[in-house]
Amino acid sequence: MKPPTTRSTVNKKLIFHRSKPLKNIFLLSLLNVLFIPSVIAQEVGESNNQKQEIYLLIEQYNQARENKDTDLLENILTTDVDQLVSSGEWRRGIETAVQGMLRSSNRNPGKRTITVEQIRLLNSEVAIVDTRYEIQLEDGAVRNLWSTFLVVRQEGEWKITGIRNMSPANRIRRN
């Protein structure tokens, strides 16, 4: 037979019962404080690795353009790549894009420099890369352009799927 329940026993049970949710909240908070930084650090580390891979991809693109290396271009571009160049011409598909790039390099010989200004990871497989694109022409003139690359991860490799080249507009100053 059970001993009769006294008022103090009932109160102790109620206090213990009421404090259990508080203990759970405390434990969850503690776990968050301990583990979330490591998850965030892991994500930051992954995004840094992805950005390094994207920097390398843009450097490969620059080298391929500089050396007119069609094999490298075909390796780093998606088959459905599209490019809008500063003249307004659209190049759609890898063959058209590569042929247009070679024509452009032959028409505008000079040293090409692409400087990455910003990489914005939209998710783990898509990024937007904003760059400054400078062509030091053989006659000494310099063409300053902006290029935006849309890059995607395919079969574990970053590839360029879209390129937008823009000429900065000359501002008109009026008095």
LINGIFEN-V672795 format. One record per residue. N is the residue number from 1. RES is the residue in three letters. SS is DSSP state (hx for helix, st for strand, lp for the rest). OMEGA is omega as a letter, one per 30 degrees, with the letter a starting at -180 (* if undefined). Layout:
# LINGIFEN-V672795
n->N res->RES ss->SS omega->OMEGA
n->N res->RES ss->SS omega->OMEGA
This chain:
# LINGIFEN-V672795
n->1 res->MET ss->lp omega->a
n->2 res->LYS ss->lp omega->l
n->3 res->PRO ss->lp omega->a
n->4 res->PRO ss->lp omega->a
n->5 res->THR ss->lp omega->l
n->6 res->THR ss->lp omega->a
n->7 res->ARG ss->hx omega->a
n->8 res->SER ss->hx omega->l
n->9 res->THR ss->hx omega->l
n->10 res->VAL ss->hx omega->l
n->11 res->ASN ss->hx omega->l
n->12 res->LYS ss->hx omega->l
n->13 res->LYS ss->hx omega->a
n->14 res->LEU ss->hx omega->l
n->15 res->ILE ss->hx omega->l
n->16 res->PHE ss->hx omega->a
n->17 res->HIS ss->hx omega->a
n->18 res->ARG ss->hx omega->a
n->19 res->SER ss->hx omega->a
n->20 res->LYS ss->hx omega->l
n->21 res->PRO ss->hx omega->l
n->22 res->LEU ss->hx omega->l
n->23 res->LYS ss->hx omega->l
n->24 res->ASN ss->hx omega->l
n->25 res->ILE ss->hx omega->l
n->26 res->PHE ss->hx omega->a
n->27 res->LEU ss->hx omega->l
n->28 res->LEU ss->hx omega->l
n->29 res->SER ss->hx omega->l
n->30 res->LEU ss->hx omega->l
n->31 res->LEU ss->hx omega->l
n->32 res->ASN ss->hx omega->a
n->33 res->VAL ss->hx omega->a
n->34 res->LEU ss->hx omega->a
n->35 res->PHE ss->hx omega->a
n->36 res->ILE ss->hx omega->l
n->37 res->PRO ss->hx omega->l
n->38 res->SER ss->hx omega->l
n->39 res->VAL ss->hx omega->l
n->40 res->ILE ss->hx omega->l
n->41 res->ALA ss->hx omega->l
n->42 res->GLN ss->hx omega->l
n->43 res->GLU ss->hx omega->l
n->44 res->VAL ss->hx omega->l
n->45 res->GLY ss->hx omega->l
n->46 res->GLU ss->hx omega->a
n->47 res->SER ss->hx omega->l
n->48 res->ASN ss->hx omega->l
n->49 res->ASN ss->hx omega->l
n->50 res->GLN ss->hx omega->l
n->51 res->LYS ss->hx omega->l
n->52 res->GLN ss->hx omega->l
n->53 res->GLU ss->hx omega->a
n->54 res->ILE ss->hx omega->l
n->55 res->TYR ss->hx omega->l
n->56 res->LEU ss->hx omega->l
n->57 res->LEU ss->hx omega->a
n->58 res->ILE ss->hx omega->l
n->59 res->GLU ss->hx omega->l
n->60 res->GLN ss->hx omega->l
n->61 res->TYR ss->hx omega->l
n->62 res->ASN ss->hx omega->l
n->63 res->GLN ss->hx omega->a
n->64 res->ALA ss->hx omega->l
n->65 res->ARG ss->hx omega->a
n->66 res->GLU ss->hx omega->a
n->67 res->ASN ss->hx omega->a
n->68 res->LYS ss->lp omega->a
n->69 res->ASP ss->lp omega->a
n->70 res->THR ss->hx omega->l
n->71 res->ASP ss->hx omega->l
n->72 res->LEU ss->hx omega->l
n->73 res->LEU ss->hx omega->a
n->74 res->GLU ss->hx omega->l
n->75 res->ASN ss->hx omega->a
n->76 res->ILE ss->hx omega->l
n->77 res->LEU ss->st omega->l
n->78 res->THR ss->st omega->a
n->79 res->THR ss->st omega->a
n->80 res->ASP ss->st omega->a
n->81 res->VAL ss->st omega->l
n->82 res->ASP ss->st omega->a
n->83 res->GLN ss->st omega->l
n->84 res->LEU ss->st omega->a
n->85 res->VAL ss->lp omega->a
n->86 res->SER ss->lp omega->l
n->87 res->SER ss->lp omega->a
n->88 res->GLY ss->lp omega->a
n->89 res->GLU ss->lp omega->l
n->90 res->TRP ss->st omega->l
n->91 res->ARG ss->st omega->a
n->92 res->ARG ss->st omega->a
n->93 res->GLY ss->lp omega->a
n->94 res->ILE ss->hx omega->a
n->95 res->GLU ss->hx omega->a
n->96 res->THR ss->hx omega->a
n->97 res->ALA ss->hx omega->a
n->98 res->VAL ss->hx omega->l
n->99 res->GLN ss->hx omega->l
n->100 res->GLY ss->hx omega->l
n->101 res->MET ss->hx omega->l
n->102 res->LEU ss->hx omega->l
n->103 res->ARG ss->hx omega->a
n->104 res->SER ss->hx omega->l
n->105 res->SER ss->hx omega->l
n->106 res->ASN ss->hx omega->a
n->107 res->ARG ss->hx omega->a
n->108 res->ASN ss->lp omega->a
n->109 res->PRO ss->lp omega->l
n->110 res->GLY ss->st omega->a
n->111 res->LYS ss->st omega->l
n->112 res->ARG ss->st omega->l
n->113 res->THR ss->st omega->l
n->114 res->ILE ss->st omega->a
n->115 res->THR ss->st omega->l
n->116 res->VAL ss->st omega->l
n->117 res->GLU ss->st omega->a
n->118 res->GLN ss->st omega->l
n->119 res->ILE ss->st omega->l
n->120 res->ARG ss->st omega->l
n->121 res->LEU ss->st omega->l
n->122 res->LEU ss->st omega->l
n->123 res->ASN ss->st omega->a
n->124 res->SER ss->lp omega->a
n->125 res->GLU ss->lp omega->a
n->126 res->VAL ss->st omega->l
n->127 res->ALA ss->st omega->l
n->128 res->ILE ss->st omega->a
n->129 res->VAL ss->st omega->l
n->130 res->ASP ss->st omega->a
n->131 res->THR ss->st omega->l
n->132 res->ARG ss->st omega->a
n->133 res->TYR ss->st omega->a
n->134 res->GLU ss->st omega->l
n->135 res->ILE ss->st omega->l
n->136 res->GLN ss->st omega->a
n->137 res->LEU ss->st omega->a
n->138 res->GLU ss->lp omega->l
n->139 res->ASP ss->lp omega->l
n->140 res->GLY ss->lp omega->l
n->141 res->ALA ss->lp omega->a
n->142 res->VAL ss->st omega->l
n->143 res->ARG ss->st omega->l
n->144 res->ASN ss->st omega->a
n->145 res->LEU ss->st omega->l
n->146 res->TRP ss->st omega->l
n->147 res->SER ss->st omega->l
n->148 res->THR ss->st omega->l
n->149 res->PHE ss->st omega->l
n->150 res->LEU ss->st omega->a
n->151 res->VAL ss->st omega->a
n->152 res->VAL ss->st omega->l
n->153 res->ARG ss->st omega->l
n->154 res->GLN ss->st omega->l
n->155 res->GLU ss->lp omega->l
n->156 res->GLY ss->lp omega->a
n->157 res->GLU ss->st omega->l
n->158 res->TRP ss->st omega->l
n->159 res->LYS ss->st omega->l
n->160 res->ILE ss->st omega->l
n->161 res->THR ss->st omega->l
n->162 res->GLY ss->st omega->l
n->163 res->ILE ss->st omega->l
n->164 res->ARG ss->st omega->l
n->165 res->ASN ss->st omega->a
n->166 res->MET ss->st omega->l
n->167 res->SER ss->st omega->l
n->168 res->PRO ss->lp omega->l
n->169 res->ALA ss->lp omega->l
n->170 res->ASN ss->lp omega->a
n->171 res->ARG ss->lp omega->l
n->172 res->ILE ss->lp omega->l
n->173 res->ARG ss->lp omega->l
n->174 res->ARG ss->lp omega->l
n->175 res->ASN ss->lp omega->*
